[in-house]
Amino acid sequence: MMSVRESVPLFSVIVPVYNAAQWIAPCIKGLMEQTAPPDEIIFVDDASSDETYELCSAWHHRFPSLVQVLRLSQNLGPGAARNKGIAASKGRYVAFADVDDQLCPQMFKQLLQRIDALQADVAVCGITVTDKNKTKVVLPPKEETPEALLKQKILLYSAFNKIYKRSFLTDNGVSFTDCRIGEDVAFSVKLFSLQPIVGCVPEPLYTYVRNDSSLCTNLELRKEIFLALDDLKNFLDSRNLSKQKATVYHKLCFLHGVYYPARLFLTALLRKTHSFNYLISTIVGYTRAGLCFIKRNIS
């Protein structure tokens, strides 16, 4: 008789990919070299225009029981890709990874050990953020509670430094917003608003590589933060959590709707990365999206 361990993978790792051909092989190598390697690696190709899908498929043919490949018919962003991966996953636990980031070889093992020790719904580790020549280490709070995590911006908003109990996500309808910016913010606040059992590993086991992109790209994409904020509000409303999480939600609206885009705009303006008229056109478009968001929420 087949054991549960043999019939149901312990955990699945979901990797959204878009035009990431150069990173596929290093990503798989890093995942397979974990001291507790995943039982299932699910690449979700977000309608790439390069050889990403073909390379992922080649790895599937090489390791058909380990590597699975899904493909979106159109580019919808990492939120939609992760949702498709969750729906297809078979593991009792799921983790997410960005294709170009770096995992400490002990990351999955330590997170799984913490989940097992506490019978937790989610385990969180610290991260190292690399930005050009700068590095910053962020560790989880000593207090292993959802409230403590909700106060930690970088650790909270990141989906890739955690392992989740899959049933907790699916049973509670916790999913990503189908957008390109802020999907992990909304996802994490949904999750921790439901009071999961939390385990923390106080070590930086994941390295997040922060890449610069143009103001145009950032502001155009950042208009989609309002989709994520709408999705989060609907989730909180449907579970009668809006009043309880009002402070958290309003802070997110200010940070992601006003502060971050304003900082990006001023930085680009000072560095003269684009013409003045071009920058003004981008901020005008963003402001219109923001006003529509405000109108939706006060009407």
Backbone as CSV, one residue per row, in Angstrom:
resi,resn,N_x,N_y,N_z,CA_x,CA_y,CA_z,C_x,C_y,C_z
1,MET,0.850,-1.200,0.000,0.000,0.000,0.000,0.886,1.252,0.000
2,MET,0.562,2.218,-0.888,1.370,3.419,-1.017,1.162,4.340,0.178
3,SER,2.231,4.837,0.758,2.134,5.721,1.916,1.688,7.102,1.486
4,VAL,1.230,7.894,2.464,0.824,9.258,2.173,1.996,10.057,1.627
5,ARG,3.176,9.841,2.209,4.367,10.569,1.771,4.688,10.288,0.311
6,GLU,4.398,9.063,-0.146,4.687,8.704,-1.516,3.609,9.200,-2.475
7,SER,2.369,9.257,-2.004,1.275,9.624,-2.894,1.031,11.128,-2.960
8,VAL,1.382,11.852,-1.909,1.190,13.298,-1.879,2.520,13.974,-1.567
9,PRO,3.059,14.741,-2.505,4.339,15.407,-2.239,4.290,16.260,-0.977
10,LEU,5.414,16.335,-0.281,5.475,17.123,0.939,5.244,18.599,0.651
11,PHE,5.968,19.123,-0.319,5.704,20.515,-0.669,6.099,20.825,-2.112
12,SER,5.432,21.830,-2.628,5.622,22.259,-4.011,6.202,23.669,-4.025
13,VAL,7.092,23.928,-4.953,7.636,25.268,-5.137,7.124,25.812,-6.468
14,ILE,6.519,26.990,-6.405,5.922,27.612,-7.586,6.795,28.775,-8.026
15,VAL,7.199,28.756,-9.299,8.103,29.774,-9.829,7.460,30.435,-11.040
16,PRO,6.949,31.667,-10.899,6.446,32.378,-12.081,7.626,32.861,-12.925
17,VAL,7.532,32.711,-14.227,8.645,33.101,-15.096,8.119,33.889,-16.292
18,TYR,8.883,34.908,-16.648,8.561,35.701,-17.843,9.861,36.162,-18.484
19,ASN,10.108,35.700,-19.682,11.338,36.039,-20.405,12.564,35.859,-19.505
20,ALA,12.664,34.676,-18.942,13.709,34.392,-17.948,14.606,33.243,-18.384
21,ALA,14.848,33.123,-19.685,15.583,31.977,-20.220,16.931,31.775,-19.537
22,GLN,17.649,32.862,-19.271,18.997,32.736,-18.706,19.001,32.258,-17.260
23,TRP,17.835,32.337,-16.597,17.780,31.997,-15.178,17.203,30.623,-14.895
24,ILE,16.664,29.952,-15.889,15.978,28.679,-15.642,16.911,27.630,-15.052
25,ALA,18.035,27.401,-15.691,18.970,26.366,-15.221,19.513,26.676,-13.826
26,PRO,20.009,27.904,-13.556,20.479,28.200,-12.186,19.379,28.070,-11.144
27,CYS,18.152,28.433,-11.507,17.033,28.334,-10.562,16.777,26.877,-10.187
28,ILE,16.687,26.005,-11.185,16.436,24.593,-10.906,17.586,23.996,-10.101
29,LYS,18.803,24.358,-10.454,19.960,23.845,-9.721,19.884,24.247,-8.248
30,GLY,19.544,25.512,-7.992,19.445,25.985,-6.618,18.358,25.271,-5.836
31,LEU,17.230,24.991,-6.485,16.135,24.293,-5.807,16.487,22.837,-5.537
32,MET,17.136,22.187,-6.492,17.472,20.772,-6.338,18.603,20.556,-5.337
33,GLU,19.412,21.595,-5.102,20.531,21.472,-4.170,20.142,21.816,-2.735
34,GLN,18.869,22.068,-2.493,18.404,22.277,-1.126,18.621,21.010,-0.302
35,THR,18.925,21.172,0.974,19.083,19.998,1.847,17.750,19.280,2.046
36,ALA,16.654,20.001,1.851,15.322,19.388,1.793,14.694,19.849,0.482
37,PRO,15.066,19.213,-0.628,14.606,19.680,-1.944,13.101,19.512,-2.113
38,PRO,12.489,20.358,-2.934,11.043,20.250,-3.157,10.686,18.954,-3.868
39,ASP,9.468,18.487,-3.628,8.965,17.300,-4.297,8.374,17.642,-5.658
40,GLU,8.097,18.930,-5.838,7.456,19.370,-7.073,7.878,20.806,-7.355
41,ILE,8.415,21.045,-8.535,8.770,22.396,-8.974,7.831,22.754,-10.114
42,ILE,7.033,23.792,-9.925,6.050,24.187,-10.932,6.460,25.535,-11.533
43,PHE,6.897,25.499,-12.791,7.165,26.734,-13.518,5.875,27.168,-14.205
44,VAL,5.503,28.428,-13.990,4.328,28.979,-14.665,4.812,30.077,-15.596
45,ASP,4.805,29.778,-16.878,5.289,30.724,-17.882,4.198,31.749,-18.182
46,ASP,4.514,33.000,-17.945,3.550,34.088,-18.095,3.594,34.658,-19.514
47,ALA,3.393,33.762,-20.502,3.361,34.151,-21.925,4.664,34.807,-22.365
48,SER,5.776,34.144,-22.073,7.088,34.680,-22.460,7.229,34.744,-23.977
49,SER,8.065,35.679,-24.422,8.328,35.808,-25.858,9.708,35.279,-26.229
50,ASP,10.460,34.783,-25.240,11.770,34.196,-25.527,11.678,32.675,-25.399
51,GLU,12.757,32.016,-25.080,12.786,30.558,-25.022,12.463,29.994,-23.637
52,THR,11.909,30.804,-22.770,11.629,30.357,-21.403,10.779,29.080,-21.371
53,TYR,9.682,29.078,-22.088,8.781,27.915,-22.052,9.463,26.658,-22.573
54,GLU,10.212,26.792,-23.654,10.896,25.637,-24.235,11.949,25.084,-23.278
55,LEU,12.662,25.955,-22.601,13.688,25.502,-21.655,13.047,24.821,-20.450
56,CYS,11.958,25.386,-19.946,11.260,24.749,-18.834,10.735,23.374,-19.251
57,SER,10.206,23.290,-20.461,9.688,22.021,-20.957,10.790,20.982,-21.089
58,ALA,11.978,21.429,-21.486,13.113,20.506,-21.594,13.462,19.917,-20.227
59,TRP,13.398,20.743,-19.189,13.645,20.240,-17.833,12.535,19.292,-17.393
60,HIS,11.326,19.553,-17.812,10.224,18.632,-17.497,10.471,17.257,-18.118
61,HIS,10.905,17.250,-19.364,11.174,15.970,-20.023,12.351,15.244,-19.375
62,ARG,13.256,16.012,-18.808,14.409,15.406,-18.136,14.023,14.862,-16.764
63,PHE,13.167,15.606,-16.044,12.710,15.189,-14.709,11.185,15.283,-14.662
64,PRO,10.482,14.371,-15.344,9.028,14.496,-15.480,8.249,14.410,-14.176
65,SER,8.776,13.723,-13.168,8.058,13.618,-11.900,8.347,14.796,-10.964
66,LEU,9.358,15.576,-11.276,9.758,16.699,-10.429,9.325,18.048,-10.996
67,VAL,9.611,18.283,-12.254,9.386,19.595,-12.870,8.095,19.583,-13.681
68,GLN,7.195,20.482,-13.328,5.955,20.666,-14.078,5.975,22.055,-14.714
69,VAL,5.361,22.156,-15.883,5.356,23.426,-16.609,3.932,23.795,-17.012
70,LEU,3.517,24.983,-16.627,2.217,25.516,-17.013,2.453,26.784,-17.818
71,ARG,1.474,27.157,-18.616,1.666,28.344,-19.452,0.385,29.165,-19.512
72,LEU,0.517,30.469,-19.280,-0.605,31.384,-19.431,-0.692,31.818,-20.884
73,SER,-1.900,31.991,-21.392,-2.083,32.365,-22.801,-1.764,33.826,-23.058
74,GLN,-1.802,34.633,-22.003,-1.428,36.042,-22.126,-0.706,36.484,-20.868
75,ASN,0.074,37.548,-20.990,0.864,38.037,-19.871,-0.036,38.729,-18.850
76,LEU,-0.179,38.112,-17.677,-1.082,38.617,-16.647,-0.363,39.034,-15.369
77,GLY,0.923,38.741,-15.263,1.673,39.109,-14.071,1.855,37.948,-13.118
78,PRO,2.736,38.124,-12.123,3.062,37.034,-11.200,1.901,36.584,-10.327
79,GLY,0.938,37.466,-10.051,-0.193,37.068,-9.229,-0.994,35.952,-9.882
80,ALA,-1.365,36.146,-11.143,-2.119,35.126,-11.871,-1.305,33.854,-12.025
81,ALA,0.005,33.996,-12.256,0.876,32.827,-12.418,0.931,32.012,-11.124
82,ARG,1.063,32.678,-9.994,1.118,31.965,-8.714,-0.211,31.284,-8.400
83,ASN,-1.318,31.954,-8.711,-2.626,31.329,-8.488,-2.770,30.048,-9.296
84,LYS,-2.320,30.075,-10.537,-2.394,28.881,-11.383,-1.513,27.778,-10.802
85,GLY,-0.360,28.163,-10.261,0.534,27.185,-9.650,-0.063,26.563,-8.402
86,ILE,-0.715,27.378,-7.562,-1.360,26.855,-6.355,-2.439,25.841,-6.735
87,ALA,-3.240,26.186,-7.737,-4.331,25.305,-8.147,-3.818,23.965,-8.666
88,ALA,-2.642,23.979,-9.291,-2.090,22.754,-9.874,-1.219,21.969,-8.906
89,SER,-0.810,22.576,-7.803,0.142,21.936,-6.886,-0.485,20.782,-6.132
90,LYS,0.346,19.841,-5.746,-0.111,18.656,-5.020,0.465,18.572,-3.606
91,GLY,1.358,19.464,-3.262,2.015,19.393,-1.971,1.127,19.785,-0.815
92,ARG,1.438,19.281,0.365,0.748,19.733,1.571,1.156,21.167,1.900
93,TYR,2.361,21.532,1.472,2.860,22.889,1.664,3.279,23.453,0.311
94,VAL,3.223,24.791,0.196,3.673,25.450,-1.028,4.625,26.574,-0.661
95,ALA,5.575,26.802,-1.557,6.501,27.920,-1.429,6.573,28.603,-2.784
96,PHE,7.017,29.850,-2.774,7.156,30.606,-4.016,8.605,31.078,-4.134
97,ALA,9.107,31.107,-5.341,10.464,31.600,-5.572,10.472,32.464,-6.821
98,ASP,11.269,33.509,-6.802,11.522,34.289,-8.008,12.709,33.666,-8.717
99,VAL,12.645,33.598,-10.020,13.600,32.803,-10.782,15.037,33.302,-10.653
100,ASP,15.238,34.603,-10.391,16.602,35.148,-10.361,17.114,35.412,-8.941
101,ASP,16.383,34.986,-7.916,16.837,35.178,-6.542,17.641,33.970,-6.061
102,GLN,18.190,34.076,-4.853,19.082,33.039,-4.343,18.565,32.506,-3.007
103,LEU,18.563,31.190,-2.880,18.109,30.540,-1.664,19.293,29.899,-0.951
104,CYS,19.362,30.096,0.358,20.330,29.365,1.161,19.979,27.879,1.072
105,PRO,20.957,26.986,0.939,20.662,25.548,0.800,19.829,24.965,1.936
106,GLN,19.847,25.580,3.111,19.090,25.059,4.253,17.709,25.709,4.423
107,MET,17.340,26.584,3.489,16.117,27.366,3.692,14.881,26.488,3.870
108,PHE,14.597,25.621,2.925,13.383,24.815,3.012,13.403,23.891,4.228
109,LYS,14.554,23.327,4.519,14.653,22.415,5.650,14.317,23.131,6.953
110,GLN,14.879,24.320,7.141,14.638,25.035,8.391,13.193,25.517,8.502
111,LEU,12.622,25.956,7.394,11.230,26.397,7.424,10.290,25.227,7.703
112,LEU,10.542,24.094,7.071,9.701,22.917,7.303,9.834,22.413,8.737
113,GLN,11.038,22.477,9.288,11.232,22.063,10.673,10.451,22.965,11.620
114,ARG,10.422,24.260,11.315,9.684,25.191,12.181,8.175,24.968,12.075
115,ILE,7.703,24.702,10.873,6.288,24.395,10.690,5.910,23.143,11.468
116,ASP,6.754,22.126,11.372,6.480,20.861,12.043,6.504,21.023,13.563
117,ALA,7.445,21.815,14.061,7.574,21.989,15.512,6.359,22.673,16.112
118,LEU,5.778,23.618,15.374,4.648,24.397,15.899,3.311,23.980,15.309
119,GLN,3.345,23.039,14.359,2.132,22.718,13.588,1.563,24.016,13.014
120,ALA,2.453,24.797,12.408,2.109,26.138,11.944,1.433,26.113,10.574
121,ASP,0.787,27.224,10.259,0.170,27.415,8.950,1.121,28.098,7.982
122,VAL,2.101,28.808,8.518,3.084,29.496,7.680,4.371,29.661,8.477
123,ALA,5.495,29.497,7.808,6.803,29.741,8.426,7.525,30.811,7.622
124,VAL,8.220,31.703,8.342,8.856,32.869,7.736,10.324,32.914,8.124
125,CYS,11.191,33.206,7.160,12.616,33.390,7.468,13.040,34.806,7.122
126,GLY,14.235,35.184,7.543,14.776,36.481,7.204,15.246,36.521,5.761
127,ILE,15.515,37.730,5.268,15.993,37.891,3.899,17.159,38.867,3.853
128,THR,17.952,38.719,2.801,18.987,39.692,2.473,18.562,40.391,1.193
129,VAL,18.450,41.710,1.233,18.055,42.487,0.059,19.302,43.094,-0.558
130,THR,19.541,42.805,-1.830,20.683,43.384,-2.530,20.172,44.421,-3.518
131,ASP,20.742,45.600,-3.445,20.344,46.712,-4.308,21.615,47.406,-4.779
132,LYS,21.997,47.131,-6.043,23.271,47.611,-6.577,24.400,47.096,-5.687
133,ASN,25.138,47.990,-5.032,26.251,47.559,-4.190,25.882,47.503,-2.707
134,LYS,24.608,47.672,-2.408,24.166,47.690,-1.019,23.473,46.381,-0.655
135,THR,23.616,46.004,0.601,22.894,44.835,1.109,22.241,45.198,2.426
136,LYS,21.089,44.614,2.667,20.357,44.872,3.901,19.764,43.558,4.385
137,VAL,19.997,43.236,5.645,19.461,42.017,6.237,18.240,42.375,7.079
138,VAL,17.146,41.660,6.839,15.910,41.880,7.592,15.493,40.548,8.210
139,LEU,15.377,40.524,9.528,15.013,39.298,10.239,13.580,39.381,10.759
140,PRO,12.918,38.240,10.905,11.548,38.251,11.426,11.523,38.636,12.898
141,PRO,10.371,39.055,13.399,10.273,39.448,14.811,10.430,38.241,15.730
142,LYS,10.858,38.517,16.955,10.985,37.442,17.937,9.617,36.886,18.325
143,GLU,8.622,37.750,18.290,7.266,37.331,18.630,6.631,36.680,17.405
144,GLU,6.342,35.399,17.497,5.810,34.660,16.354,4.285,34.773,16.292
145,THR,3.830,35.971,15.887,2.392,36.222,15.809,2.075,36.948,14.501
146,PRO,0.839,36.807,14.010,0.438,37.554,12.816,0.551,39.063,13.010
147,GLU,0.218,39.546,14.213,0.275,40.988,14.476,1.697,41.518,14.331
148,ALA,2.673,40.754,14.811,4.063,41.185,14.699,4.511,41.224,13.246
149,LEU,4.079,40.234,12.455,4.447,40.197,11.037,3.801,41.328,10.261
150,LEU,2.595,41.708,10.631,1.903,42.785,9.925,2.623,44.127,10.068
151,LYS,3.525,44.226,11.026,4.282,45.464,11.229,5.593,45.490,10.460
152,GLN,5.980,44.358,9.846,7.271,44.265,9.164,7.057,44.344,7.656
153,LYS,7.328,45.500,7.072,6.980,45.733,5.678,7.616,44.727,4.722
154,ILE,8.956,44.669,4.726,9.642,43.853,3.725,9.321,42.374,3.911
155,LEU,9.401,41.902,5.142,9.137,40.485,5.400,7.677,40.145,5.141
156,LEU,6.780,41.056,5.482,5.360,40.799,5.300,5.004,40.711,3.831
157,TYR,5.457,41.693,3.048,5.008,41.796,1.675,5.651,40.766,0.749
158,SER,6.744,40.181,1.149,7.432,39.222,0.306,6.765,37.855,0.400
159,ALA,6.511,37.253,-0.751,5.906,35.915,-0.763,6.957,34.822,-0.777
160,PHE,8.206,35.189,-1.069,9.222,34.177,-1.360,10.028,33.718,-0.148
161,ASN,9.847,34.311,0.996,10.618,33.902,2.184,9.764,33.101,3.162
162,LYS,8.783,32.387,2.630,7.838,31.671,3.474,7.500,30.307,2.881
163,ILE,7.031,29.416,3.734,6.370,28.187,3.298,4.982,28.185,3.929
164,TYR,3.979,27.847,3.130,2.588,27.926,3.554,1.944,26.540,3.570
165,LYS,1.041,26.333,4.508,0.203,25.137,4.460,-0.831,25.372,3.359
166,ARG,-0.808,24.534,2.360,-1.648,24.754,1.190,-3.127,24.799,1.562
167,SER,-3.565,23.905,2.441,-4.978,23.852,2.799,-5.445,25.138,3.477
168,PHE,-4.542,25.816,4.208,-4.936,27.067,4.850,-5.260,28.114,3.790
169,LEU,-4.482,28.140,2.720,-4.736,29.096,1.633,-6.029,28.775,0.901
170,THR,-6.171,27.518,0.491,-7.324,27.158,-0.333,-8.629,27.158,0.470
171,ASP,-8.588,26.682,1.695,-9.809,26.639,2.508,-10.317,28.033,2.858
172,ASN,-9.402,28.997,2.942,-9.780,30.362,3.323,-9.845,31.327,2.148
173,GLY,-9.661,30.806,0.943,-9.766,31.657,-0.236,-8.692,32.727,-0.324
174,VAL,-7.500,32.425,0.186,-6.390,33.385,0.130,-5.665,33.198,-1.206
175,SER,-5.776,34.175,-2.071,-5.155,34.095,-3.392,-4.507,35.424,-3.736
176,PHE,-3.723,35.418,-4.803,-3.058,36.630,-5.272,-3.993,37.416,-6.191
177,THR,-3.824,38.729,-6.204,-4.534,39.566,-7.165,-3.899,39.376,-8.533
178,ASP,-4.704,39.325,-9.574,-4.186,39.187,-10.935,-3.664,40.542,-11.414
179,CYS,-2.493,40.908,-10.926,-1.876,42.167,-11.325,-0.363,42.031,-11.209
180,ARG,0.361,43.069,-11.595,1.819,43.001,-11.661,2.513,43.701,-10.497
181,ILE,1.802,44.550,-9.798,2.371,45.287,-8.673,1.431,45.158,-7.475
182,GLY,1.992,44.802,-6.327,1.202,44.765,-5.103,0.454,43.479,-4.849
183,GLU,0.606,42.501,-5.759,-0.136,41.251,-5.575,0.303,40.506,-4.319
184,ASP,1.602,40.593,-3.988,2.094,39.919,-2.784,1.729,40.692,-1.518
185,VAL,1.562,42.007,-1.638,1.125,42.819,-0.499,-0.277,42.394,-0.067
186,ALA,-1.197,42.384,-1.035,-2.573,42.002,-0.725,-2.649,40.566,-0.209
187,PHE,-1.896,39.670,-0.826,-1.889,38.267,-0.437,-1.463,38.104,1.024
188,SER,-0.378,38.755,1.399,0.160,38.594,2.748,-0.758,39.193,3.809
189,VAL,-1.348,40.344,3.515,-2.256,40.945,4.489,-3.516,40.088,4.648
190,LYS,-4.017,39.532,3.542,-5.138,38.586,3.637,-4.767,37.437,4.579
191,LEU,-3.620,36.844,4.315,-3.183,35.675,5.075,-3.083,35.966,6.568
192,PHE,-2.321,37.002,6.924,-2.064,37.263,8.335,-3.261,37.885,9.044
193,SER,-4.225,38.401,8.286,-5.456,38.898,8.899,-6.329,37.762,9.411
194,LEU,-6.079,36.542,8.925,-6.872,35.381,9.319,-6.293,34.654,10.527
195,GLN,-5.294,35.242,11.155,-4.714,34.694,12.381,-4.153,33.270,12.212
196,PRO,-3.271,33.064,11.236,-2.651,31.745,11.103,-1.655,31.507,12.233
197,ILE,-1.337,30.247,12.472,-0.248,29.915,13.393,1.055,30.178,12.658
198,VAL,1.925,30.990,13.269,3.129,31.473,12.597,4.384,30.918,13.254
199,GLY,5.337,30.494,12.429,6.661,30.110,12.907,7.716,30.960,12.231
200,CYS,8.739,31.372,12.966,9.779,32.240,12.409,11.161,31.597,12.542
201,VAL,11.965,31.745,11.515,13.362,31.310,11.527,14.215,32.568,11.469
202,PRO,14.929,32.913,12.542,15.643,34.191,12.624,16.984,34.197,11.892
203,GLU,16.974,33.763,10.645,18.175,33.777,9.816,17.819,34.260,8.417
204,PRO,18.746,34.990,7.753,18.484,35.451,6.385,18.778,34.329,5.382
205,LEU,17.750,33.574,5.030,17.933,32.387,4.199,17.558,32.615,2.739
206,TYR,17.083,33.802,2.426,16.687,34.108,1.047,17.303,35.447,0.655
207,THR,17.900,35.502,-0.517,18.473,36.749,-1.025,17.610,37.276,-2.150
208,TYR,17.057,38.448,-1.921,16.197,39.094,-2.900,17.022,40.092,-3.691
209,VAL,17.054,39.915,-5.008,17.826,40.800,-5.883,16.898,41.887,-6.400
210,ARG,17.101,43.094,-5.929,16.238,44.210,-6.332,16.821,44.849,-7.587
211,ASN,16.080,44.777,-8.678,16.540,45.335,-9.949,15.879,46.674,-10.207
212,ASP,16.665,47.621,-10.721,16.108,48.920,-11.084,15.318,48.792,-12.379
213,SER,14.272,49.576,-12.497,13.549,49.684,-13.754,13.178,51.142,-13.957
214,SER,12.766,51.494,-15.155,12.539,52.899,-15.478,11.307,53.420,-14.749
215,LEU,11.236,54.764,-14.638,10.067,55.373,-14.005,8.810,55.046,-14.785
216,CYS,8.919,55.109,-16.128,7.751,54.829,-16.957,7.197,53.448,-16.613
217,THR,8.076,52.464,-16.595,7.647,51.103,-16.285,7.059,51.045,-14.886
218,ASN,7.722,51.639,-13.933,7.245,51.582,-12.553,5.884,52.260,-12.383
219,LEU,5.740,53.443,-12.923,4.482,54.148,-12.726,3.348,53.497,-13.516
220,GLU,3.643,53.024,-14.702,2.610,52.328,-15.468,2.167,51.068,-14.734
221,LEU,3.134,50.324,-14.233,2.801,49.121,-13.477,2.160,49.464,-12.142
222,ARG,2.633,50.528,-11.512,2.138,50.859,-10.179,0.676,51.287,-10.173
223,LYS,0.135,51.607,-11.327,-1.300,51.872,-11.366,-2.091,50.629,-10.961
224,GLU,-1.475,49.451,-11.154,-2.162,48.209,-10.812,-2.196,47.955,-9.306
225,ILE,-1.469,48.768,-8.525,-1.550,48.625,-7.075,-2.983,48.874,-6.602
226,PHE,-3.708,49.698,-7.333,-5.088,49.990,-6.944,-5.991,48.770,-7.139
227,LEU,-5.644,47.903,-8.091,-6.373,46.643,-8.241,-6.143,45.758,-7.022
228,ALA,-4.879,45.716,-6.572,-4.546,44.908,-5.400,-5.233,45.450,-4.149
229,LEU,-5.258,46.768,-3.994,-5.898,47.371,-2.827,-7.413,47.145,-2.853
230,ASP,-8.006,47.215,-4.036,-9.440,46.908,-4.161,-9.716,45.461,-3.773
231,ASP,-8.868,44.557,-4.263,-9.025,43.136,-3.974,-8.905,42.868,-2.480
232,LEU,-7.921,43.502,-1.850,-7.734,43.337,-0.412,-8.943,43.863,0.361
233,LYS,-9.446,45.022,-0.028,-10.618,45.596,0.661,-11.822,44.669,0.545
234,ASN,-12.040,44.117,-0.643,-13.164,43.201,-0.840,-13.014,41.959,0.039
235,PHE,-11.786,41.469,0.159,-11.520,40.298,0.997,-11.828,40.607,2.462
236,LEU,-11.323,41.733,2.943,-11.553,42.104,4.341,-13.037,42.365,4.607
237,ASP,-13.708,43.008,3.661,-15.143,43.266,3.813,-15.929,41.963,3.914
238,SER,-15.578,41.011,3.061,-16.329,39.752,3.006,-16.171,38.931,4.270
239,ARG,-15.141,39.206,5.040,-14.887,38.459,6.281,-15.065,39.328,7.527
240,ASN,-15.688,40.478,7.342,-15.974,41.397,8.452,-14.708,41.778,9.217
241,LEU,-13.615,41.982,8.470,-12.338,42.351,9.085,-11.924,43.790,8.768
242,SER,-12.741,44.515,8.048,-12.349,45.845,7.582,-12.079,46.817,8.723
243,LYS,-12.946,46.828,9.721,-12.743,47.745,10.849,-11.507,47.351,11.654
244,GLN,-11.343,46.046,11.837,-10.222,45.553,12.633,-8.886,45.861,11.969
245,LYS,-8.845,45.816,10.639,-7.597,46.019,9.899,-7.569,47.371,9.180
246,ALA,-8.392,48.312,9.634,-8.489,49.609,8.961,-7.153,50.352,8.968
247,THR,-6.443,50.328,10.100,-5.154,51.031,10.193,-4.135,50.443,9.223
248,VAL,-4.067,49.125,9.178,-3.144,48.457,8.250,-3.491,48.811,6.808
249,TYR,-4.775,48.749,6.478,-5.207,49.007,5.104,-4.927,50.454,4.692
250,HIS,-5.245,51.397,5.540,-5.023,52.806,5.197,-3.537,53.119,5.064
251,LYS,-2.714,52.472,5.875,-1.274,52.665,5.756,-0.774,52.145,4.417
252,LEU,-1.294,51.003,3.988,-0.919,50.457,2.680,-1.334,51.406,1.561
253,CYS,-2.524,51.966,1.666,-3.005,52.902,0.648,-2.071,54.104,0.530
254,PHE,-1.612,54.611,1.675,-0.719,55.772,1.634,0.656,55.395,1.076
255,LEU,1.239,54.307,1.618,2.595,53.928,1.195,2.655,53.579,-0.286
256,HIS,1.742,52.695,-0.709,1.817,52.181,-2.075,1.062,53.036,-3.083
257,GLY,0.099,53.789,-2.606,-0.647,54.632,-3.523,-0.089,56.027,-3.690
258,VAL,0.637,56.526,-2.659,1.122,57.910,-2.697,2.639,57.994,-2.518
259,TYR,3.140,57.480,-1.404,4.544,57.709,-1.037,5.534,57.112,-2.038
260,TYR,5.419,55.817,-2.318,6.381,55.167,-3.215,6.357,55.740,-4.634
261,PRO,5.188,55.917,-5.253,5.193,56.504,-6.603,5.713,57.936,-6.628
262,ALA,5.413,58.732,-5.573,5.933,60.103,-5.518,7.453,60.095,-5.427
263,ARG,7.997,59.172,-4.637,9.452,59.073,-4.514,10.091,58.668,-5.832
264,LEU,9.471,57.729,-6.537,9.978,57.312,-7.840,9.970,58.467,-8.836
265,PHE,8.882,59.213,-8.833,8.761,60.339,-9.755,9.833,61.393,-9.481
266,LEU,10.005,61.767,-8.212,10.985,62.797,-7.870,12.412,62.333,-8.163
267,THR,12.695,61.060,-7.908,14.032,60.522,-8.191,14.325,60.597,-9.682
268,ALA,13.371,60.198,-10.504,13.566,60.244,-11.951,13.680,61.684,-12.452
269,LEU,12.931,62.566,-11.827,12.975,63.980,-12.211,14.353,64.571,-11.915
270,LEU,14.907,64.264,-10.743,16.216,64.780,-10.358,17.339,64.171,-11.200
271,ARG,17.194,62.884,-11.527,18.228,62.212,-12.314,18.078,62.448,-13.811
272,LYS,16.960,63.053,-14.210,16.681,63.364,-15.614,16.776,62.114,-16.488
273,THR,16.134,61.040,-16.017,16.161,59.791,-16.784,15.260,59.847,-18.006
274,HIS,14.279,60.779,-18.000,13.390,60.975,-19.136,13.155,62.476,-19.298
275,SER,12.558,62.848,-20.411,12.235,64.256,-20.617,11.179,64.699,-19.603
276,PHE,11.166,65.995,-19.316,10.228,66.533,-18.345,8.785,66.259,-18.768
277,ASN,8.474,66.506,-20.043,7.110,66.295,-20.522,6.690,64.833,-20.398
278,TYR,7.626,63.943,-20.656,7.312,62.514,-20.562,7.018,62.119,-19.117
279,LEU,7.812,62.637,-18.187,7.586,62.329,-16.778,6.258,62.878,-16.288
280,ILE,5.932,64.072,-16.739,4.660,64.673,-16.340,3.491,63.832,-16.852
281,SER,3.605,63.327,-18.082,2.515,62.517,-18.642,2.311,61.236,-17.838
282,THR,3.409,60.654,-17.347,3.271,59.415,-16.576,2.627,59.675,-15.217
283,ILE,3.010,60.760,-14.569,2.437,61.034,-13.255,0.975,61.464,-13.368
284,VAL,0.616,62.115,-14.470,-0.785,62.491,-14.689,-1.642,61.237,-14.846
285,GLY,-1.142,60.271,-15.614,-1.886,59.021,-15.788,-2.037,58.272,-14.482
286,TYR,-0.986,58.278,-13.680,-1.050,57.597,-12.383,-2.027,58.298,-11.451
287,THR,-1.999,59.625,-11.448,-2.890,60.391,-10.577,-4.350,60.134,-10.931
288,ARG,-4.653,60.022,-12.208,-6.023,59.725,-12.627,-6.478,58.374,-12.072
289,ALA,-5.585,57.385,-12.151,-5.927,56.062,-11.608,-6.166,56.145,-10.105
290,GLY,-5.340,56.944,-9.422,-5.510,57.109,-7.980,-6.820,57.778,-7.624
291,LEU,-7.214,58.786,-8.396,-8.484,59.469,-8.133,-9.675,58.545,-8.371
292,CYS,-9.560,57.692,-9.371,-10.631,56.716,-9.606,-10.740,55.740,-8.438
293,PHE,-9.597,55.371,-7.881,-9.591,54.482,-6.721,-10.266,55.150,-5.532
294,ILE,-9.951,56.416,-5.293,-10.568,57.162,-4.185,-12.071,57.256,-4.390
295,LYS,-12.492,57.540,-5.629,-13.918,57.659,-5.915,-14.646,56.351,-5.648
296,ARG,-14.012,55.219,-6.004,-14.642,53.924,-5.760,-14.841,53.668,-4.278
297,ASN,-13.944,54.178,-3.462,-13.967,53.862,-2.046,-14.739,54.861,-1.190
298,ILE,-15.164,55.975,-1.768,-15.968,56.928,-1.006,-17.392,57.032,-1.526
299,SER,-17.655,56.331,-2.635,-18.999,56.407,-3.215,-19.933,55.445,-2.502
